């Protein structure tokens, strides 16, 4: 399949991607990931291996689009949960002291 990643055309096949990633150890996943074989890889790592380009030259979306079209399972990162409301100094002190016994 012909696809464009970082303004460069690539002819990618599912077998070619599998062969390129053979023997490559997955890095820890912190954002989007793709399942290749039985392993999950960060999308940027896969993009760097199959295109031989620096990770800053392409977006994760470009790689996800190409790999999804080839039939690979891509997972987007979970949204970051909203931060909890900050406690007031009085609430913080009360939490540190705890509840009195017998109340």
C-alpha positions as CSV (number, residue, x, y, z in Angstrom):
1,X,0.0,0.0,0.0
2,X,1.3,3.4,-0.9
3,X,1.1,6.0,1.9
4,X,2.7,9.3,2.7
5,X,4.5,9.9,6.0
6,X,6.3,13.1,6.6
7,X,5.8,14.2,3.0
8,X,7.6,11.1,1.7
9,X,5.8,8.3,-0.2
10,X,6.3,4.7,1.1
11,X,5.1,1.4,-0.3
12,X,4.3,-0.5,2.9
13,X,3.0,-4.1,3.2
14,X,1.8,-5.9,6.3
15,X,4.5,-8.5,5.8
16,X,7.2,-5.8,5.3
17,X,6.2,-4.2,8.6
18,X,6.2,-7.5,10.4
19,X,9.7,-8.3,9.0
20,X,11.0,-4.8,9.9
21,X,9.8,-5.1,13.5
22,X,11.2,-8.7,14.0
23,X,13.7,-8.7,16.7
24,X,13.0,-5.1,17.8
25,X,12.4,-4.8,21.5
26,X,9.3,-2.6,22.4
27,X,10.0,0.6,24.3
28,X,7.7,1.6,27.2
29,X,4.3,2.8,25.9
30,X,3.5,6.4,27.0
31,X,1.1,7.4,24.2
32,X,-0.4,5.8,21.2
33,X,0.5,2.1,20.5
34,X,0.2,-0.5,17.8
35,X,0.0,-4.3,18.1
36,X,2.4,-6.1,15.8
37,X,2.5,-9.8,16.2
38,X,1.9,-10.4,19.9
39,X,3.7,-7.2,21.1
40,X,2.5,-3.7,21.6
41,X,4.9,-1.0,20.3
42,X,4.8,2.8,20.6
43,X,3.6,4.2,17.3
44,X,6.6,6.6,17.0
45,X,9.0,3.7,17.5
46,X,7.4,1.7,14.7
47,X,7.3,4.8,12.4
48,X,11.0,5.4,13.0
49,X,11.9,1.8,12.1
50,X,9.7,1.4,9.0
51,X,10.6,4.9,7.6
52,X,14.1,5.3,8.9
53,X,13.3,8.9,9.7
54,X,13.7,10.8,12.9
55,X,10.6,10.6,15.2
56,X,10.3,14.4,15.1
57,X,9.8,14.3,11.3
58,X,6.3,12.6,11.4
59,X,3.2,12.5,13.5
60,X,1.7,9.6,15.3
61,X,-1.5,10.2,13.3
62,X,0.3,9.6,10.0
63,X,1.7,6.3,11.2
64,X,-1.6,5.2,12.8
65,X,-3.5,5.9,9.5
66,X,-1.0,3.8,7.5
67,X,-0.8,0.9,10.0
68,X,-4.6,0.8,10.4
69,X,-5.1,0.6,6.6
70,X,-2.7,-2.4,6.6
71,X,-4.8,-4.1,9.3
72,X,-2.9,-3.5,12.4
73,X,-4.6,-2.8,15.7
74,X,-3.8,0.7,16.9
75,X,-4.7,2.1,20.3
76,X,-4.9,5.7,21.2
77,X,-3.6,7.0,24.6
78,X,-6.0,7.3,27.5
79,X,-7.0,10.9,28.2
80,X,-5.3,12.4,31.2
81,X,-7.6,12.6,34.2
82,X,-8.5,16.0,35.5
83,X,-6.5,17.0,38.5
84,X,-8.4,16.7,41.8
85,X,-9.6,19.9,43.5
86,X,-6.9,21.4,45.8
87,X,-7.8,21.3,49.5
88,X,-7.9,24.5,51.4
89,X,-5.4,24.8,54.3
90,X,-8.2,24.1,56.8
91,X,-9.3,21.0,54.9
92,X,-5.7,19.8,54.6
93,X,-5.0,20.3,58.4
94,X,-8.3,18.4,59.2
95,X,-7.3,15.5,57.0
96,X,-3.9,15.3,58.6
97,X,-5.4,15.3,62.1
98,X,-8.0,12.7,61.2
99,X,-11.4,12.1,62.9
100,X,-11.5,12.1,66.8
101,X,-12.3,8.7,68.4
102,X,-15.9,8.1,69.5
103,X,-17.5,10.8,67.3
